[in-house]
Amino acid sequence: MTQQVEALLTEHFRYTPLSLIDDIINTVNTIVYRAIEAIENGLFSIPPQQLGYSPEPDTSRDTVLPDADHPDSKDEIENGCHQLETLLEATVDKTFDKFEIYTLRNILTVPNELAPWMRLGHYEGLSLPLPSDTPTPESILALRRKVQETRKLNLALRSTHARNAATVTQLKSLLSAPQSTSSPSSGSSTRDPSLAFITTHPSAITLGLSLSQTSSTRNPKSPLSENAQFFISQLPALKSALEELKPRLKTLPEKIGDVDWESRREERRAYIEGRVRKVVGGMGVPGGDADGMKGVRVGREEVRDLEDMVGGIVRADRMEE
């Protein structure tokens, strides 16, 4: 019998099942003691001669002793009643031990799986107030939605972390040394785009922008990070200056028709041509403003650079037109 079943039966009977069995056994023992006492009183009331005792003569007086004064009758009756009482007590204990086990197992019992679902009569129509922290269906639904939103946020953060990690890997590969890939069929080699010159150039090492251990030991504070922090700190000032310029832009006319853009372009073109002639003349090419100056022999690469520069200027002028 479990404690839950015992508590249920105790609440129903108003006493424990074991106390009921003890009362039954005590009642039977009381009956046994009364029976033994009645037997003993009955034997004492019977004359010893009727119980089979022969009278013993008194040798000093030559007379027969009365029945009440028989020396062995009282002791034998008490001894016999005591043995009968002991035998009955042993029989009662042995029999009622079996009765106790049978009663607790088959009569005063409730199945363990049924005990939590039983409701006693004095609980009918009784409504107990629920505690304040008892969850309601609405609160359970809200918690379930929170869990779902938390899972969605977790998945989004993981995907963002994976994308950021891939971006960081790509940026690190751009800062690494360029690797050339050659195709065996064509025999030509191509180089992957790389920004390694930002950190590997001697100027970058001088400025402390190199990722190598030597530059980091020389300048523990990276100028790049300091400049980035400075730019970020200046953003509010730039924003306020932009806000001040917006009302001034509204005061300007929408169309400016009095400006002679063609003359401005001609002046710029003449200035650029003059500067080019001066540079070319200084290098020893005839036709410049410095024809009388001592020229210097110009290599092919420098000529190509000048051609590229002049071509860029011409393209810029065409785009403006």
C-alpha positions in Angstrom: 0.0 0.0 0.0 1.4 3.3 -1.0 1.3 6.5 1.0 -1.2 8.1 -1.4 -3.6 5.1 -1.0 -3.2 5.1 2.8 -3.9 8.8 3.0 -7.0 8.4 0.8 -8.4 5.6 3.0 -7.6 7.5 6.2 -9.4 10.5 4.9 -12.4 8.4 3.9 -12.7 6.3 7.1 -11.4 9.0 9.5 -8.9 6.5 10.8 -6.0 4.5 9.4 -6.7 0.9 8.0 -4.1 -0.5 10.3 -5.8 0.9 13.4 -9.0 -0.9 12.4 -7.2 -4.2 12.3 -5.5 -3.5 15.6 -8.8 -2.8 17.2 -10.2 -6.1 15.9 -7.2 -8.0 17.2 -7.4 -6.3 20.6 -11.1 -7.1 20.9 -10.4 -10.8 20.2 -7.6 -10.8 22.8 -9.9 -9.2 25.4 -12.5 -11.9 24.7 -9.7 -14.6 25.2 -8.6 -13.1 28.5 -12.2 -12.9 29.8 -12.7 -16.6 28.8 -9.5 -17.7 30.6 -10.6 -15.7 33.7 -14.0 -17.3 33.6 -12.5 -20.8 33.2 -10.1 -20.2 36.1 -12.9 -18.9 38.4 -15.0 -21.9 37.5 -12.3 -24.4 38.3 -11.6 -22.7 41.6 -15.3 -22.9 42.5 -15.4 -26.7 41.9 -14.2 -28.9 44.8 -10.9 -30.6 44.3 -12.4 -34.1 44.7 -14.7 -33.4 41.8 -11.7 -32.5 39.7 -10.1 -35.9 40.5 -8.0 -34.9 43.5 -7.9 -37.5 46.3 -8.1 -36.1 49.9 -4.8 -36.4 51.8 -5.1 -37.4 55.5 -3.4 -35.4 58.3 -0.9 -37.7 59.9 -0.7 -35.7 63.1 -4.4 -35.6 63.8 -5.5 -38.7 61.8 -8.1 -36.6 60.0 -8.9 -35.8 56.3 -8.1 -32.2 55.0 -11.0 -30.2 53.6 -11.3 -29.6 49.9 -10.3 -26.0 50.0 -7.0 -26.8 51.7 -5.8 -29.3 49.0 -2.1 -28.3 48.4 -1.8 -29.0 44.7 -5.2 -28.0 43.3 -4.7 -24.3 43.2 -1.2 -24.4 41.6 -2.2 -26.9 38.9 -5.3 -24.9 38.0 -3.3 -21.6 37.7 -0.6 -23.4 35.7 -3.1 -25.0 33.4 -5.0 -21.7 32.8 -1.7 -19.9 32.0 -0.8 -22.6 29.5 -4.2 -22.3 27.9 -3.9 -18.5 27.7 -0.5 -18.8 26.0 -1.8 -21.3 23.5 -4.8 -19.1 22.6 -2.6 -16.0 22.3 -0.3 -17.7 19.9 -3.2 -19.1 17.8 -4.8 -15.6 17.7 -1.6 -13.9 16.7 -0.9 -16.4 13.9 -4.5 -16.3 12.6 -5.0 -12.6 12.7 -1.6 -11.9 11.0 -3.0 -13.7 8.0 -6.2 -11.8 8.4 -4.3 -8.5 8.5 -2.4 -9.2 5.3 -5.5 -10.4 3.5 -7.5 -7.4 4.5 -4.9 -4.8 3.6 -4.3 -6.4 0.2 -7.8 -7.2 -0.9 -10.4 -5.3 1.2 -9.0 -2.0 2.5 -7.1 -1.0 -0.6 -7.4 1.1 -3.8 -5.5 0.4 -7.1 -2.5 2.7 -7.4 -3.4 3.8 -10.9 -7.0 4.7 -9.7 -6.1 6.6 -6.5 -5.1 9.9 -8.2 -8.5 10.1 -9.9 -10.8 9.4 -7.0 -12.8 12.2 -5.4 -14.4 11.8 -2.0 -17.9 12.8 -1.1 -17.0 15.9 0.9 -15.2 17.3 -2.1 -18.3 17.4 -4.3 -19.0 20.9 -5.5 -15.9 22.3 -3.9 -14.1 24.9 -6.0 -10.6 25.8 -4.9 -9.1 29.1 -5.9 -6.2 28.8 -8.3 -2.9 30.5 -7.4 -2.0 33.8 -9.1 0.9 32.2 -11.0 -1.3 29.5 -12.6 -0.7 29.6 -16.4 -3.8 30.3 -18.6 -4.3 29.2 -22.1 -3.6 32.7 -23.3 -0.3 32.9 -21.5 0.7 29.5 -22.8 -0.1 30.6 -26.4 1.9 33.8 -25.9 4.9 31.8 -24.6 4.6 29.4 -27.6 4.7 32.4 -30.0 7.7 33.9 -28.2 9.5 30.6 -28.5 8.7 30.4 -32.3 9.9 34.0 -32.8 13.0 33.3 -30.8 13.8 30.3 -33.1 13.2 32.4 -36.2 15.6 35.1 -34.8 18.1 32.4 -34.0 18.0 31.0 -37.6 18.3 34.5 -39.0 21.3 35.3 -36.8 23.0 32.1 -37.8 22.5 32.8 -41.5 23.8 36.3 -41.1 26.8 35.0 -39.1 27.5 32.6 -41.9 27.3 35.3 -44.6 29.5 37.6 -42.6 32.1 34.8 -42.1 32.1 34.2 -45.8 32.5 37.9 -46.5 35.4 38.1 -44.0 37.1 35.1 -45.7 36.8 36.8 -49.1 38.2 40.0 -47.8 41.1 38.2 -46.2 41.8 36.4 -49.5 41.8 39.8 -51.2 44.4 41.1 -48.7 46.6 38.0 -49.2 49.2 37.5 -51.9 47.8 37.1 -55.4 47.7 33.6 -56.8 48.1 32.8 -60.5 45.9 30.1 -62.1 47.1 28.6 -65.3 45.0 26.5 -67.7 46.9 23.6 -69.3 44.8 23.8 -72.5 45.5 27.4 -73.4 48.9 27.7 -71.7 48.0 31.2 -70.4 48.0 32.2 -66.7 45.5 34.5 -65.1 45.8 36.2 -61.7 43.0 36.6 -59.3 42.2 40.1 -58.2 44.0 41.0 -55.1 44.3 44.1 -52.8 47.4 42.8 -51.1 49.3 45.9 -52.1 47.4 47.9 -49.5 49.2 46.0 -46.7 52.3 44.6 -48.5 53.6 47.8 -50.2 56.6 49.4 -48.4 54.6 52.5 -47.9 51.9 50.5 -46.1 54.6 49.1 -43.9 55.9 52.6 -43.2 52.4 53.8 -42.3 51.7 50.8 -40.1 49.0 49.4 -42.3 50.8 46.0 -42.8 49.2 42.9 -41.3 52.6 41.3 -40.6 54.0 40.9 -37.2 56.8 43.3 -37.7 54.6 46.3 -38.4 52.3 45.4 -35.6 55.1 45.3 -33.1 56.4 48.6 -34.3 53.1 50.4 -34.1 50.6 48.6 -31.9 47.9 51.1 -32.7 46.7 50.8 -36.3 46.4 54.2 -38.1 43.7 52.8 -40.3 41.4 52.1 -37.3 42.3 55.6 -35.8 41.4 57.3 -39.1 38.2 55.3 -39.4 37.2 56.4 -35.8 38.0 60.0 -36.7 35.9 59.8 -39.8 33.0 58.4 -37.8 33.3 61.1 -35.2 33.1 63.8 -38.0 29.9 62.4 -39.5 27.6 64.4 -37.2 29.4 67.6 -38.1 29.1 66.8 -41.8 25.4 66.1 -41.3 24.8 69.4 -39.6 26.7 71.2 -42.4 24.6 69.5 -45.0 21.4 70.6 -43.1 22.7 74.2 -43.2 23.3 74.0 -46.9 19.9 72.7 -47.9 18.1 76.0 -47.3 20.8 77.9 -49.2 20.4 75.6 -52.2 16.7 76.5 -52.4 17.6 80.2 -52.8 19.7 79.4 -56.0 17.9 79.8 -59.4 16.8 76.6 -61.0 18.3 77.5 -64.4 21.6 79.3 -65.1 21.4 80.6 -68.6 24.0 83.4 -68.5 27.0 81.2 -68.0 29.1 80.7 -71.1 30.1 77.0 -70.8 31.8 76.9 -74.2 34.3 79.5 -73.3 35.0 77.8 -70.0 35.8 74.5 -71.8 38.1 76.3 -74.2 40.0 77.9 -71.4 40.4 74.6 -69.7 41.5 72.8 -72.9 44.1 75.6 -73.6 45.4 75.3 -70.0 45.8 71.6 -70.3 47.5 71.8 -73.7 49.9 74.4 -72.3 50.8 72.2 -69.4 51.3 69.2 -71.6 53.6 71.1 -74.0 55.6 72.3 -71.0 56.1 68.8 -69.7 56.8 67.3 -73.1 59.3 70.1 -73.8 61.1 69.5 -70.5 61.6 65.9 -71.5 63.3 66.9 -74.8 60.5 66.4 -77.3 60.5 69.1 -79.9 57.4 71.3 -80.4 57.0 72.4 -76.7 57.5 75.7 -75.1 60.9 74.6 -73.8 62.5 73.8 -77.2 65.7 75.6 -76.2 66.1 73.5 -73.1 68.4 70.6 -73.0 66.3 67.5 -73.6 66.3 64.1 -71.9 65.9 60.9 -73.8 62.4 59.5 -73.2 61.7 55.8 -72.9 58.8 53.9 -74.5 57.0 53.3 -71.2 57.0 57.0 -70.3 55.6 57.8 -73.8 52.8 55.3 -73.3 52.0 56.8 -69.9 51.8 60.2 -71.4 49.6 58.9 -74.2 47.3 57.3 -71.6 47.2 60.5 -69.6 46.3 62.6 -72.7 43.7 60.1 -73.7 42.1 60.2 -70.3 41.9 64.0 -70.4 40.3 63.9 -73.9 37.8 61.4 -72.7 36.9 63.5 -69.7 36.4 66.5 -71.9 34.1 64.5 -74.2 32.1 63.3 -71.3 31.6 66.8 -70.1 30.4 67.9 -73.5 
